[in-house]
Amino acid sequence: MKRIQIMAAACLCAVTAHTELVGYWNFDADNCLDQSGNGYYGTMHGGSYSADVPGKLGGGKSIDLTAGNHYVIIDSVDYGATEDPFNFNQSMTVSFWAKGWPAADWSPFVCKLGENAKGWQVRRYQTQTQVWLTLRGTTTGDLSGQTASASDGNWHHIAVSYNGYRQRIYVDGVLDRVNRATGSIAGAAERVVFGARERDSQGSIEQYSKVKLDDISIYSDALSESQIKFLAEGGSPTNVLERLYPIGYWSFDDSSISDSSGLGRHGALLGGGGYTNDVPAQINGGKSLDLRGGDYYALINSVGVNSPADPFSLGKNHHRFDLG
């Protein structure tokens, strides 16, 4: 086996080459037109457009559904459409900003039914102050968040994702909860609704949330943690797929296995080895990792063995990531 002797830097990036932005609504022009280019426009029933927007978005408009039983429905997609673009199989992401907490138990922020064993929802957890992700058809089905910060009456970024083996909830760009789940999300005939839920073919609406919402985007695959953070910092949903995002970066310049990506994936040097000033000229200074002289390696031990939150597991193997 060839041994890596000196490593100047290591960086892993998440690439989402097959991810599609299915729909994106920013409401900035006082309408519910789809900014993704796919034409999935919506219609507001009641409600209004508001200049009260998240500070990180730097202006524009939001939708204000707080004054009554108001909602937006994506009615450009027919009820029961054969090729419904919002019926996902084993991967998806929903991202949005919300202000206020859903008025009734289990009321959704954004949903496509998510009841009667069909569809999906991002909603309030019962009487509690946590976000709840519902994916009907998957083995886990439901996942409750942990933080209550999103219910404090201020603007917060909320995102959920599923990649076929893990469900994730993020609040303000930080991973709030992750759980293992497998299986396909069961398709639903009902349409996507913001701030309420469509329950049948007659277009009956229920579970009004009475919140403000902004910058809602839906993707056909699970975005990475760094991509979610980009959106939570005010990044545009139309740009998030054009970038590479590090899921770990170790420069060794401070003589440690510290992760400089900002995601906290630190490690430790085990068995021996050390750090050296011998670095490539192109890097122009700093330190490298020297693993010569024995069975030495660096282990990224901030991620536990078999952790469901393992960012380096691209399939279903749950061994920890190591260098050298």
N, C-alpha and C positions, 0 to 999 in steps of 0.2 A: 504494500500500500504506500503510495506516495505521501510523504509528510509535508505539510505546510510549515516552513521554517520561520519566515518573517512575514507578518501581515501588517501592512501600513494602515489600512482602514477597511471597515466592512460596512456595507449599507444594503439593506433589503428594501425593495419598493413594491407596493401593491399596484397591479395593473388590472384595469377593468375593461379589457378590449371588447367584450361582447355586451357590456351594459348599455342599455338604451334609456334615455330620458323619455318616458312615455307621455308624461303630461306635466305642465308647469304653469301655475297661475299666480301672477304677482299683483293684479288688481290696480296697477298704477295709473291706468287710463280710464278708471271708473267703469271697468267692465270685467267679465269673467272669461276673456279670451285665453286660449292656450298658447303660451309663449314658447312651447317646445317645437312648434312648426308642424305638429301632427293634427291640429285642427279639432281637438277635443274640448270645445268651448262648453261653458256652463251657463245656467240661468239662475239669477238670484230671486228668491221669493221672500219679500219683506227685506229688512235689513238695509244697510247703507254702506257707502264707501267713506272711510275715515282717514284723516291725516295723522292719526295716532298710529305710529309704526315703530317697530324696534329700532333703537338708536343705531345699531350696527348696519342697518340697511341704508341709512343716509337719506331718507326721504321716500316719497311715493305714497301709496295708499294701502290700507288694509280693508277687510270686510268686517263690519260691525253687526253682529247678530244678537246683541245683548237685549234689545228692547221688546222681544216677543218670540213667537214661534217661527223664527226665520231660518233660512238655510239656502245653500247653493247646491244644485244638482247638475251633474254632467250629463245633460240630456241630448248631446250630440251623438251619444252611443245608445242605440235602441235597447229597450228592455228585452233581455233574452237573446241578444245578438250572438250569432254563431261564432264569430271571431271577436270576442270582447277583449280589448287590449289590456283591461284591468283585472282579468282573471289570470293569475299567475300560477305557475306550477310549483317549482321548488326554489324560487329566489325572487326577492323583491326588496325595495326600500321605500319608505314613506317619510318625508321630511317636511316640517312646517314650523312656523312661529305661532304661539298662542298667548293670549292675555286673558286672564280670568279662568275660572274652573267650571267645568260642565255642571249645569244647574241640577240635574237629576242623577240618581244612581245609575251607573253604567252608560251614561250618555256619551256618544262618540264625538271626537274632534273631526276625524275623517274615517269613512268606512265604505265598504261594499257589502252590505248586509252583515255578515259575521255572526249570524244566528242560524238555528235549524240545520246545523252541520254543513253550512255553506258560507264561503266568503271570508272576509277579514275586517277587522276593526282596530282603530287606535282610540282608546276611550278612557274614561274615568274608572278607577277600580272601586266598584260598589259604593260604599259610603265614605271611602278613604280618600287620601290626598296623594295617591300614586298613579302613574300612568299604567295602563293595562293593554297588552297586545294580545289580540285574539286572531288565531289562524286556524280556521276550521279545516279538518282533514289531516292535520299533522298529529304526531304522537302526543305532544305536550298540549297543544291546543291553545292554552292561555299562559301568559307570562306577566307577573306583576312587577312593576318597578319598585325601587326602594326609597328614593328621595321624595320628600314632600315639597321641595323648593318650587316646583312648577305651579303650585296652587296658591302662591303668595300675592296674586293680583298684578304682577309685573309681566312684561314680555319675557318669554322663555322659548328657546329652540328645542323642539322635540323631534326625535327621529327613531324609527324602528327598522329592523332589517331581518331577513331570513335567507339563508344560503343552502338550505337542504339538510343541514345538520345542526345548526345553531340559530336560536332566536336572540335578538339583542334589542335593548332599549337604551337610548342615549338622551340625556338632558343637558342642554347647554354645551354640547360637544364632548361630554364626558360619559363613558360607558357606565350606565346605572345598573344594569342587570343583564346576565346572559344565562342561557339554559340550553341543554341539548334537546333537539327535536328532529325528527325525520318525517318523511312522507310529503305528499303533494297537498297544496292548498286547494280545497274543494271549490270549484267554480260556482258562481252565483249569478242568477239572471238579473238581480236587482242592480241598479246603477250606483256609481260613486256619488256620495253626498258629503258636503262639508257642513258640520254643525248639526246634523240630525241623521236619521236612518230611514231608507226606503224599505218597506217590509213586504210588498206584494206587487202583482202585475197591475193593480189598479192605481199604483203610484201613491199609496198611503204612506204618510210620513209620521215618524214618531221619535221620541227621545231627543228633544231639542236641547242643545247644549248652552246656547245663549252666551257665546264667547266672541272674542275678536280673533281673527286668523289672518295670516299673511304668508306670502312666499311658499305656497304649497307645491311640492314636487314629488313625483312618483317615478320610480325606476324599475327596470325589469330584472335587476340583479342586486345583490347585497353590496352596498358601498363599503369601503374600508373605514376604519376608525379615523384615519387622517382626513379622508374625504368628508366625513360627517363633521369633523372639527372645522374644516374649511367652510362648510355651509353655516355652522354656528357662529363663525366669525364674520358673517355677512357676505361670504362668497356667493357668486351667482350659480344657480343650478345648471345654467347652460354652459358653464366653464368647468365644472367639477370633473367631467369625464376626459378633459383634454390634458390633464396633468398626471404626473407620477408622484406618488405620495410615499415617503419613507415609513416603513413600519418598524424600523430600527436602524440606528447609525452609531457606530463606535469608532472614534478617531484615535483613541489611546493617548491623546496628547497630554492628559493630566495623570498619566501612569495609572489608569484604572480602566475597567470594562464598563464605563458609564455610557448610557445611551443618550446621545445628543439630539435625538429626534424630538424630545419633549414628551415622549410617551412612557418613560420610566422603565424601559426594559433593560435593566442593568444586569451585569453578570459578575463572575468571579474567576480569577486565574487559579487553576487547580493543578497540583502535582509538581509545580515548579514553573520555570520560565520567567520572563520579565519583560521589561520595556527598554527600547534602545533608541538612540538618536539617528540610527541608520534608516533613512526614509527615502522614497523616490524624489528625485530632483523636482519633479513637477508639483509635488505637494508643498515644497518650500518651507521646511521646518516641521517641528512637532516631534511626535514619538511614533514608534511602531511596536507591534507585539512580537516578541522573540520567543519562539517555542522550540528552539534547538536544544539538544543535549539530553532529552529524555521524553517520556510519555506525558507531555504537557498539553494542556488545552484550556480554553475558556468556556465556561458554561453560563448560559443565560438563565440564571436560577431565580429571577424574579417572576417567572412563569412556572407554575407548579406542574408536576407530572400529571397527565390526564386532565389538565385544567380545561373546562369548556370554553374558557376565554383565551385559549392559546392562539395568538395572532399568526404564528408561523406554521400552523397545521393547515395545509392546503387541501387535504383530504380527510381521512379519518384516523390517521396515525397520531398518537399523542405523546411522543417522546420529545424531550426538551431540545432546543436548538443549541448547538455548540460550534465553536470556532476552532479549527485545527484538529 
